[in-house]
Every structure is written in structure tokens, then in C-alpha cells.
């Protein structure tokens, strides 16, 4: 599984890129551990029959959009 962690306000947000699951924590390590727990619960539901998107390459970028 691939994920990103970013700072949003005072919390670190960990977001899985393969499935629509995310979590947060006060530290990067806590956000990562909370994401792992959330993913385990996600796959425990329906007895692991959920599928995920395989991501082979990741690019990181930033852009500004003026609305």
C-alpha cells in the first residue's frame, strides 16, 4: 500500500492512495500507526474481499489554483 502523510492544521493526516481510507495523529508516527489500524479494519470488513488499486509509480507535486 502506498500512502501520503501531510500536515493539516496541527495534525498529521495519513491517506492511503490505493483505497479511500485515511487517518490522522499528533505525530507522523502516530498518523502512520492509525492509518495501519484503519486499513486493517477496512479489510476485516467483508472478510478481506475488498480490492485496491495497484499504484506502480508515485509523483509528488504542488500547484496553486486561483478560483
VEXDO-623968 format. One line per 5 residues: number of its first residue (from 1); their letters; for each residue x, y, z of N, C-alpha, C. Coordinates in Angstrom, 1 decimal, decimal comma. Layout:
residues N
NUM) a) X Y Z X Y Z X Y Z | ... .
END
This chain:
residues 67
1) xxxxx) 0,8 -1,2 0,0 0,0 0,0 0,0 0,9 1,2 0,0 | 0,5 2,2 -0,7 1,2 3,5 -0,8 0,3 4,5 -0,1 | 1,0 5,4 0,6 0,2 6,4 1,4 1,0 7,7 1,4 | 0,3 8,8 1,7 1,0 10,1 1,9 0,6 10,6 3,3 | 1,5 11,4 3,8 1,3 12,0 5,1 1,6 13,5 5,0 .
6) xxxxx) 0,7 14,3 5,4 0,9 15,7 5,3 0,3 16,4 6,5 | 0,8 17,6 6,8 0,4 18,4 7,9 -0,8 19,2 7,5 | -1,9 19,1 8,3 -3,1 19,8 8,1 -3,5 20,5 9,4 | -3,3 21,8 9,5 -3,5 22,4 10,8 -2,5 21,9 11,8 | -2,9 21,4 12,9 -2,0 20,8 13,9 -1,8 19,3 13,9 .
11) xxxxx) -2,5 18,7 13,0 -2,5 17,2 12,9 -1,8 16,7 11,6 | -1,2 15,6 11,7 -0,6 14,9 10,5 -1,7 14,0 10,0 | -2,0 14,1 8,7 -3,0 13,3 8,0 -2,3 12,2 7,2 | -2,7 11,0 7,4 -2,1 9,9 6,6 -3,3 9,4 5,7 | -3,0 9,4 4,4 -4,0 9,0 3,4 -3,5 7,9 2,5 .
16) xxxxx) -4,3 6,8 2,4 -3,9 5,7 1,6 -4,2 6,1 0,1 | -3,3 5,8 -0,8 -3,6 6,1 -2,2 -4,3 5,0 -2,9 | -4,2 3,8 -2,4 -4,8 2,6 -3,0 -6,3 2,4 -2,8 | -6,8 2,8 -1,6 -8,2 2,8 -1,2 -8,6 4,0 -0,5 | -9,8 4,3 -0,4 -10,3 5,5 0,2 -10,3 5,4 1,8 .
21) xxxxx) -9,1 5,4 2,4 -9,0 5,3 3,8 -8,0 6,3 4,3 | -8,3 7,0 5,3 -7,3 7,9 5,9 -7,4 8,0 7,4 | -6,4 8,5 8,1 -6,5 8,7 9,5 -5,6 9,9 9,8 | -5,4 10,2 11,1 -4,6 11,3 11,5 -3,9 11,0 12,9 | -3,0 11,9 13,2 -2,4 11,8 14,5 -1,6 13,1 14,9 .
26) xxxxx) -1,1 13,1 16,1 -0,3 14,3 16,5 1,1 14,3 16,0 | 1,6 13,1 15,6 2,9 12,9 15,1 2,8 12,1 13,8 | 3,9 12,1 13,0 3,9 11,3 11,8 3,8 9,8 12,1 | 4,5 9,4 13,2 4,4 8,0 13,6 3,0 7,6 14,0 | 2,4 8,5 14,8 1,0 8,2 15,2 0,0 8,1 14,0 .
31) xxxxx) 0,2 9,1 13,1 -0,7 9,1 11,9 -0,5 7,8 11,1 | 0,8 7,3 11,0 1,0 6,1 10,2 0,4 4,9 10,9 | 0,6 4,8 12,3 0,0 3,7 13,0 -1,5 3,7 13,0 | -2,1 4,9 13,1 -3,6 5,0 13,0 -4,1 4,6 11,6 | -3,3 4,9 10,5 -3,7 4,5 9,2 -3,6 3,0 9,0 .
36) xxxxx) -2,6 2,4 9,6 -2,5 1,0 9,5 -3,7 0,3 10,2 | -4,0 0,8 11,4 -5,2 0,2 12,1 -6,5 0,4 11,3 | -6,6 1,6 10,7 -7,8 1,9 9,9 -7,9 0,9 8,7 | -6,7 0,7 8,0 -6,7 -0,3 6,9 -7,0 -1,7 7,3 | -6,5 -2,1 8,5 -6,8 -3,4 9,0 -8,3 -3,6 9,2 .
41) xxxxx) -8,9 -2,6 9,8 -10,4 -2,6 10,0 -11,1 -2,6 8,7 | -10,6 -1,8 7,7 -11,3 -1,7 6,4 -11,3 -3,1 5,7 | -10,1 -3,8 5,8 -10,1 -5,1 5,1 -10,7 -6,2 6,0 | -10,8 -6,0 7,3 -11,5 -7,0 8,1 -13,0 -7,1 7,7 | -13,6 -5,9 7,4 -14,9 -5,8 7,0 -15,1 -6,6 5,7 .
46) xxxxx) -16,1 -7,4 5,5 -16,4 -8,2 4,3 -15,3 -9,3 4,2 | -14,6 -9,6 5,2 -13,6 -10,7 5,3 -12,5 -10,6 4,2 | -12,0 -9,4 4,0 -10,9 -9,1 3,1 -11,3 -9,2 1,6 | -12,5 -9,1 1,2 -12,9 -9,2 -0,2 -12,8 -7,9 -0,9 | -12,4 -6,9 -0,2 -12,2 -5,6 -0,9 -11,0 -5,6 -1,8 .
51) xxxxx) -11,1 -4,9 -2,9 -10,0 -4,7 -3,8 -9,3 -3,4 -3,7 | -8,1 -3,3 -4,2 -7,5 -2,0 -4,1 -6,8 -1,7 -5,5 | -6,5 -0,5 -5,7 -5,8 -0,1 -7,0 -4,4 -0,2 -6,8 | -3,7 -0,9 -7,7 -2,2 -1,0 -7,6 -1,6 0,2 -8,1 | -0,7 0,8 -7,4 0,0 2,0 -7,8 1,4 1,7 -8,0 .
56) xxxxx) 1,9 1,8 -9,2 3,3 1,4 -9,5 4,3 2,6 -9,4 | 3,8 3,8 -9,7 4,7 4,9 -9,7 4,0 6,1 -9,0 | 4,7 6,8 -8,2 4,2 8,0 -7,5 5,0 9,2 -7,8 | 4,3 10,3 -8,1 5,0 11,6 -8,3 4,4 12,5 -7,3 | 5,2 13,4 -6,8 4,7 14,3 -5,8 4,9 15,7 -6,4 .
61) xxxxx) 3,8 16,5 -6,3 3,9 17,9 -6,8 3,0 18,8 -6,0 | 3,0 20,0 -6,4 2,2 21,0 -5,7 1,8 22,0 -6,8 | 0,6 22,5 -6,7 0,1 23,5 -7,6 -0,8 24,5 -6,8 | -1,0 25,7 -7,3 -1,9 26,7 -6,8 -3,0 26,9 -7,8 | -4,2 26,9 -7,4 -5,3 27,2 -8,3 -6,1 28,4 -7,7 .
66) xx) -6,1 29,4 -8,5 -6,9 30,6 -8,1 -8,3 30,5 -8,6 | -9,2 30,4 -7,6 -10,6 30,2 -8,0 -11,3 31,6 -8,1 .
END
